[in-house]
Amino acid sequence: MSSPQHPSPHSSSASHRTAGDQLPNNDLSFVQRIQLYLHNHPTAVPCLVLILAVLFFSSLVGDRFFHPFNLSLVLQQVTIIGVIGIAQTLIILTAGIDLSVGAIMVLCSVVMGRAAIEFGLPAPVALFAGLLVGALAGMVNGLLVAKVKLPPFIATLGTWNIFFALNLWYSNSQTIRSQVIDQQAPLLQWLGHTVEIFGARIAYSSIFMLVLFIVFWYALNWTAWGRHVYATGDDPDAARLAGIRTKRILLSVYITAGVVCALAAWVLIGRIGSVSPQAGYTANLDSITAVVIGGTSLFGGRGSIFGTLIGALIVGIFRNGLALLGVDVLWQEFTVGVLIIVAVSIDQWIRRVSS
């Protein structure tokens, strides 16, 4: 059993120290040194891939790629994935996975829309209702994982179907039109407004996403809660021996993820303008894609919240660049699939340094 040390605010997990302490640096081969470096810096590979992707597509596409409108478009396109990715990152850091994040997001958007439009509640109250539903949905997932001890994959696969069915039932499979929301509850669309920065039209939702990343970066790296999240994902038995209430941490993580999904619902309404029970159906897989490509380990305890942002940008850059080159959507998805396989393979290779 590994030592029950807590990760410092400057490292991604406690496993960084244990991996590095197994062998003196002088006894490590060149390949092992690379593995150790990547183990300690999980965003190094995603940053390199992002830089290479930008250089590659800019060289092929030309000035169109760096046009302010195109760059702002990429940022807007990854906003929903980025916000949902924050929720998914929290779950995966605890060695779990949440297949229901997209369904929670859509359910919360429907609750916000119906509360404001059909029940006539003030928009701030409608937003709060959506946040409450997100927290309750996250709590259901957390109780199933932490208390009932179901595998996260199975628990959230079940709740994904449940939340999606509730979404269709509660919405009557009807869309609330953009014009109606604009007239009665414009606050719900507020994040869809834009501001011009250096010639680029930046949506409020993109700024909101960046603020959320900064908040959760601070929470994960500079608070006791964040250190406990890493420790729980790295080695739950050692974390318990160190006095960490792992069940409470898991429950808090799932509830927080549910609230983040509700915030993503607000972003979703601003992005598409309307409230649709069919929107965001692929957000579950898109969020996992951003997290994995961003360098967070599927085995928990290692990763960075900003890695998820980089992962979302990588997916956005690839899809945008291929679209500008005239590549069919089919092959865009093919490329993203290859990126996922490569990212997981690199993660497996990096983990061998501590085995």
C-alpha positions as CSV (number, residue, x, y, z in Angstrom):
1,M,0.0,0.0,0.0
2,S,1.3,3.4,-1.0
3,S,2.1,6.1,1.5
4,P,-1.0,8.1,2.6
5,Q,0.6,11.5,1.7
6,H,-1.6,14.3,0.4
7,P,-0.6,16.0,-2.8
8,S,0.9,19.4,-2.5
9,P,-0.8,22.3,-4.2
10,H,1.9,22.3,-6.9
11,S,1.5,18.7,-8.0
12,S,-1.4,16.9,-9.7
13,S,-1.5,13.9,-7.3
14,A,0.3,12.1,-4.5
15,S,1.4,9.5,-7.0
16,H,3.9,12.0,-8.5
17,R,6.1,11.7,-5.4
18,T,5.8,7.9,-5.0
19,A,6.6,7.4,-8.7
20,G,9.7,9.5,-8.5
21,D,10.9,8.1,-5.3
22,Q,11.0,4.5,-6.5
23,L,14.3,5.0,-8.3
24,P,17.0,7.7,-8.0
25,N,17.0,9.9,-11.1
26,N,20.5,8.8,-11.9
27,D,19.3,5.2,-12.2
28,L,16.5,6.0,-14.6
29,S,16.9,5.4,-18.3
30,F,16.2,8.2,-20.8
31,V,12.8,6.7,-21.6
32,Q,11.9,6.4,-17.9
33,R,12.9,10.1,-17.4
34,I,10.5,11.0,-20.1
35,Q,7.8,8.9,-18.5
36,L,8.4,10.5,-15.1
37,Y,8.4,14.0,-16.6
38,L,5.1,13.4,-18.3
39,H,3.7,11.7,-15.2
40,N,4.5,14.9,-13.2
41,H,3.3,17.2,-16.0
42,P,0.1,15.7,-17.4
43,T,-0.6,18.7,-19.6
44,A,2.8,18.6,-21.4
45,V,1.6,16.3,-24.2
46,P,-1.7,18.1,-24.8
47,C,0.0,21.5,-25.0
48,L,2.5,20.1,-27.5
49,V,-0.4,18.6,-29.6
50,L,-2.3,21.8,-29.5
51,I,0.7,23.8,-30.7
52,L,1.4,21.3,-33.5
53,A,-2.3,21.3,-34.5
54,V,-2.3,25.1,-34.7
55,L,0.9,25.2,-36.8
56,F,-0.3,22.3,-39.1
57,F,-3.7,23.8,-39.9
58,S,-2.4,27.4,-40.2
59,S,0.2,26.2,-42.7
60,L,-2.5,24.5,-44.8
61,V,-5.4,26.8,-44.4
62,G,-3.5,30.1,-44.4
63,D,-4.8,33.4,-43.1
64,R,-8.4,32.1,-42.8
65,F,-7.4,30.0,-39.8
66,F,-6.1,33.0,-37.8
67,H,-8.9,35.3,-38.7
68,P,-10.4,36.7,-35.5
69,F,-13.9,35.5,-36.5
70,N,-12.6,31.9,-37.0
71,L,-10.7,31.8,-33.7
72,S,-13.7,33.2,-31.8
73,L,-15.9,30.6,-33.6
74,V,-13.6,27.8,-32.3
75,L,-13.8,29.2,-28.8
76,Q,-17.6,29.3,-28.9
77,Q,-17.9,25.8,-30.3
78,V,-15.9,24.3,-27.4
79,T,-17.6,26.3,-24.7
80,I,-20.3,23.7,-23.9
81,I,-17.8,20.8,-24.0
82,G,-15.4,22.8,-21.8
83,V,-17.9,23.5,-19.1
84,I,-19.2,19.9,-19.1
85,G,-15.6,18.8,-19.2
86,I,-15.0,20.5,-15.8
87,A,-17.7,18.3,-14.3
88,Q,-16.3,15.2,-16.0
89,T,-12.8,16.0,-14.9
90,L,-13.9,16.1,-11.2
91,I,-15.4,12.7,-11.6
92,I,-12.5,11.1,-13.5
93,L,-10.0,12.5,-11.0
94,T,-11.7,10.2,-8.4
95,A,-11.3,7.2,-10.7
96,G,-14.9,7.4,-11.8
97,I,-16.7,8.3,-15.0
98,D,-20.1,10.0,-15.5
99,L,-22.1,9.1,-18.6
100,S,-25.1,11.2,-17.4
101,V,-23.5,14.7,-17.6
102,G,-25.2,15.5,-20.9
103,A,-28.6,14.3,-19.8
104,I,-28.3,16.4,-16.6
105,M,-27.4,19.4,-18.6
106,V,-30.4,19.1,-20.9
107,L,-32.8,18.3,-18.1
108,C,-31.6,21.4,-16.2
109,S,-32.1,23.5,-19.3
110,V,-35.7,22.3,-19.7
111,V,-36.4,23.0,-16.0
112,M,-35.0,26.5,-16.4
113,G,-37.0,27.2,-19.6
114,R,-40.3,25.8,-18.3
115,A,-40.0,27.5,-14.9
116,A,-39.5,30.9,-16.6
117,I,-41.8,30.6,-19.6
118,E,-44.6,28.3,-18.6
119,F,-44.7,28.9,-14.9
120,G,-43.9,32.6,-15.1
121,L,-41.1,32.5,-12.5
122,P,-38.5,35.3,-12.5
123,A,-35.5,34.3,-14.6
124,P,-33.1,34.3,-11.6
125,V,-35.5,31.9,-9.8
126,A,-35.7,29.7,-12.9
127,L,-31.9,29.6,-13.0
128,F,-31.8,28.6,-9.3
129,A,-34.3,25.9,-10.0
130,G,-32.0,24.5,-12.7
131,L,-29.0,24.6,-10.3
132,L,-31.1,22.8,-7.7
133,V,-32.1,20.0,-10.1
134,G,-28.4,19.7,-11.2
135,A,-27.3,19.3,-7.6
136,L,-30.1,16.7,-6.9
137,A,-29.1,14.7,-10.0
138,G,-25.5,14.8,-9.0
139,M,-26.4,13.7,-5.5
140,V,-28.3,10.7,-6.9
141,N,-25.2,9.7,-8.8
142,G,-23.0,10.3,-5.7
143,L,-25.2,8.2,-3.4
144,L,-25.2,5.3,-5.9
145,V,-21.4,5.4,-6.2
146,A,-20.4,6.3,-2.6
147,K,-23.1,4.7,-0.5
148,V,-24.6,1.8,-2.7
149,K,-21.0,1.3,-4.1
150,L,-22.1,0.7,-7.6
151,P,-19.4,1.0,-10.3
152,P,-19.6,4.6,-11.6
153,F,-19.9,3.4,-15.2
154,I,-23.0,1.3,-14.4
155,A,-24.5,3.8,-12.0
156,T,-24.3,6.7,-14.4
157,L,-25.3,4.6,-17.4
158,G,-28.5,3.9,-15.6
159,T,-29.1,7.5,-14.5
160,W,-28.3,8.7,-18.0
161,N,-31.4,6.8,-19.3
162,I,-33.4,7.9,-16.3
163,F,-32.6,11.6,-16.7
164,F,-33.1,11.5,-20.4
165,A,-36.5,9.9,-20.0
166,L,-37.5,12.5,-17.4
167,N,-36.3,15.2,-19.7
168,L,-38.6,14.0,-22.5
169,W,-41.5,13.5,-20.1
170,Y,-41.2,16.9,-18.4
171,S,-40.7,18.8,-21.7
172,N,-43.4,16.9,-23.5
173,S,-40.7,16.6,-26.2
174,Q,-41.4,20.2,-27.1
175,T,-38.9,23.0,-27.8
176,I,-39.3,26.5,-26.3
177,R,-38.6,28.9,-29.1
178,S,-35.9,31.5,-29.0
179,Q,-38.3,34.4,-29.6
180,V,-40.4,33.4,-26.6
181,I,-37.4,33.3,-24.3
182,D,-36.1,36.6,-25.6
183,Q,-39.4,38.2,-24.7
184,Q,-40.1,36.7,-21.3
185,A,-36.7,35.6,-19.9
186,P,-33.8,37.2,-21.7
187,L,-31.5,36.4,-18.8
188,L,-31.5,32.8,-19.9
189,Q,-30.0,33.9,-23.2
190,W,-27.6,36.4,-21.7
191,L,-24.5,34.1,-22.0
192,G,-25.1,34.0,-25.8
193,H,-24.4,37.7,-26.1
194,T,-21.0,38.7,-27.5
195,V,-18.4,41.5,-27.0
196,E,-15.8,42.6,-29.5
197,I,-12.2,42.0,-28.4
198,F,-9.4,42.8,-30.9
199,G,-11.8,42.3,-33.8
200,A,-13.1,39.0,-32.5
201,R,-16.7,38.5,-31.3
202,I,-16.2,36.7,-28.0
203,A,-19.4,35.3,-26.4
204,Y,-20.0,35.9,-22.7
205,S,-20.3,32.1,-22.4
206,S,-16.6,31.8,-23.4
207,I,-15.6,34.2,-20.8
208,F,-17.8,32.5,-18.3
209,M,-16.2,29.1,-19.1
210,L,-12.7,30.6,-18.6
211,V,-13.8,31.9,-15.2
212,L,-15.1,28.5,-14.2
213,F,-11.8,26.9,-15.2
214,I,-9.9,29.4,-13.0
215,V,-12.2,28.8,-10.0
216,F,-11.9,25.0,-10.2
217,W,-8.1,25.2,-10.8
218,Y,-7.9,27.1,-7.6
219,A,-10.2,24.7,-5.8
220,L,-8.3,21.6,-6.9
221,N,-4.8,23.0,-6.3
222,W,-5.1,25.3,-3.3
223,T,-7.8,23.9,-1.0
224,A,-8.0,20.9,1.2
225,W,-11.0,19.7,-0.7
226,G,-9.0,19.6,-3.9
227,R,-6.1,17.7,-2.3
228,H,-8.6,15.2,-0.9
229,V,-10.1,14.7,-4.4
230,Y,-6.7,13.8,-5.8
231,A,-5.9,11.6,-2.9
232,T,-9.2,9.7,-3.1
233,G,-8.7,9.1,-6.8
234,D,-5.0,8.1,-6.4
235,D,-5.5,5.6,-3.6
236,P,-8.8,5.5,-1.7
237,D,-7.5,3.1,1.0
238,A,-4.5,5.2,1.8
239,A,-6.7,8.3,1.8
240,R,-9.0,6.7,4.4
241,L,-6.1,5.8,6.6
242,A,-5.0,9.4,6.4
243,G,-8.3,10.5,7.8
244,I,-10.0,11.6,4.6
245,R,-13.7,10.8,4.5
246,T,-13.7,9.4,1.0
247,K,-17.4,8.8,0.8
248,R,-18.1,12.4,1.7
249,I,-15.6,13.5,-0.9
250,L,-17.1,11.4,-3.6
251,L,-20.6,12.7,-2.8
252,S,-19.4,16.3,-2.8
253,V,-17.7,15.7,-6.2
254,Y,-20.8,14.3,-7.8
255,I,-23.0,17.1,-6.4
256,T,-20.5,19.7,-7.6
257,A,-20.4,18.1,-11.0
258,G,-24.2,18.2,-11.2
259,V,-24.2,22.0,-10.4
260,V,-21.6,22.5,-13.1
261,C,-23.9,20.6,-15.5
262,A,-26.6,23.0,-14.6
263,L,-24.3,25.9,-15.4
264,A,-23.6,24.2,-18.7
265,A,-27.4,24.2,-19.3
266,W,-27.4,28.0,-19.0
267,V,-24.5,28.1,-21.5
268,L,-26.4,25.8,-23.8
269,I,-29.5,28.0,-23.8
270,G,-27.3,31.0,-24.6
271,R,-25.6,29.1,-27.4
272,I,-28.6,27.8,-29.3
273,G,-31.1,30.5,-28.1
274,S,-33.9,28.0,-27.4
275,V,-34.6,25.2,-25.0
276,S,-34.6,21.8,-26.8
277,P,-35.0,18.4,-25.1
278,Q,-32.9,17.0,-27.9
279,A,-29.9,19.3,-27.6
280,G,-26.5,18.3,-26.3
281,Y,-27.2,14.6,-26.8
282,T,-23.5,13.8,-27.5
283,A,-22.1,15.9,-24.6
284,N,-21.4,12.8,-22.5
285,L,-18.9,11.4,-25.0
286,D,-17.6,14.9,-25.9
287,S,-16.7,15.7,-22.3
288,I,-14.9,12.4,-21.8
289,T,-13.0,13.1,-25.1
290,A,-11.8,16.5,-23.8
291,V,-10.8,15.1,-20.5
292,V,-8.8,12.2,-21.9
293,I,-7.1,14.1,-24.6
294,G,-6.3,16.8,-22.0
295,G,-4.1,14.3,-20.1
296,T,-6.3,13.3,-17.1
297,S,-5.8,9.7,-16.3
298,L,-8.9,7.5,-16.5
299,F,-7.5,5.6,-13.5
300,G,-7.8,8.7,-11.3
301,G,-5.5,10.8,-9.1
302,R,-3.6,12.4,-12.0
303,G,-4.5,15.3,-14.2
304,S,-5.1,19.0,-14.5
305,I,-8.3,21.0,-14.9
306,F,-6.6,23.2,-17.5
307,G,-5.7,20.0,-19.4
308,T,-9.4,19.6,-20.1
309,L,-9.6,23.1,-21.6
310,I,-6.6,22.2,-23.8
311,G,-8.2,18.9,-24.8
312,A,-11.5,20.7,-25.7
313,L,-9.4,23.2,-27.8
314,I,-7.6,20.4,-29.5
315,V,-10.9,18.8,-30.6
316,G,-12.2,22.2,-31.7
317,I,-9.0,23.1,-33.7
318,F,-9.0,19.7,-35.4
319,R,-12.7,19.9,-36.4
320,N,-12.4,23.5,-37.5
321,G,-9.2,23.0,-39.4
322,L,-10.5,19.9,-41.2
323,A,-13.8,21.8,-42.0
324,L,-11.8,24.7,-43.5
325,L,-9.9,22.1,-45.6
326,G,-13.2,20.7,-46.9
327,V,-12.9,17.4,-45.1
328,D,-16.2,15.5,-44.6
329,V,-17.7,15.4,-41.1
330,L,-17.3,11.6,-41.2
331,W,-13.5,11.9,-41.3
332,Q,-13.5,14.7,-38.7
333,E,-15.1,12.2,-36.2
334,F,-12.6,9.6,-37.4
335,T,-9.7,11.9,-36.5
336,V,-11.2,12.6,-33.0
337,G,-11.5,8.8,-32.5
338,V,-7.8,8.4,-33.3
339,L,-6.9,11.2,-30.9
340,I,-8.8,9.4,-28.1
341,I,-7.0,6.1,-28.7
342,V,-3.6,7.8,-28.9
343,A,-4.3,9.8,-25.7
344,V,-5.3,6.6,-23.7
345,S,-2.3,4.7,-25.0
346,I,0.0,7.5,-23.9
347,D,-1.7,7.5,-20.5
348,Q,-1.1,3.7,-20.2
349,W,2.5,4.1,-21.2
350,I,3.1,6.9,-18.7
351,R,1.5,4.9,-15.8
352,R,4.2,2.2,-16.2
353,V,6.7,4.5,-14.5
354,S,5.0,3.9,-11.2
355,S,4.4,0.2,-11.7
